[in-house]
Amino acid sequence: QVRLVESGGGLVQAGGSLRLSCAASGFICNINVMGWYRQAPGKQRELVAAITSGGNTNYADSVKGRFTISRDNVKNTAYLQMNSLNPEDTAVYYCYAADSSGRSETRFWGRGTQVTVSS
């Protein structure tokens, strides 16, 4: 089993920055992708950013140029640096980790951290 613990959410004014962290523990040797989804009230959960163990990244169009995902494989921690935040970024942000070693992918999820951007 894999445990994910997020931190770094909070309230920030538009134009501000926040940095989210996601620390993974447990049976993490087969985790190849870590990333972040977010879910705003009344909306579906959407992918924000993801990073492979090799450092390849993927971003939602809405955050490109503003958010940066990174990963410390020694600390087993992923980070999401969020700059130029706007009220549309307000959501609960969920960290996930993916294990593709089996016949199908297994995903593990954190509990989520609230990000609120005021105008």
Secondary structure, 3 states (H helix, E strand, C coil): CEEEEEECCEEEECCCCEEEEEEEEECCCCEEEEEEEEECCCCCCEEEEEEECCCCEEECCCCCCCEEEEEECCCCEEEEEECCCCHHHCEEEEEEEEECCCCCCEEEECCCEEEEEEC
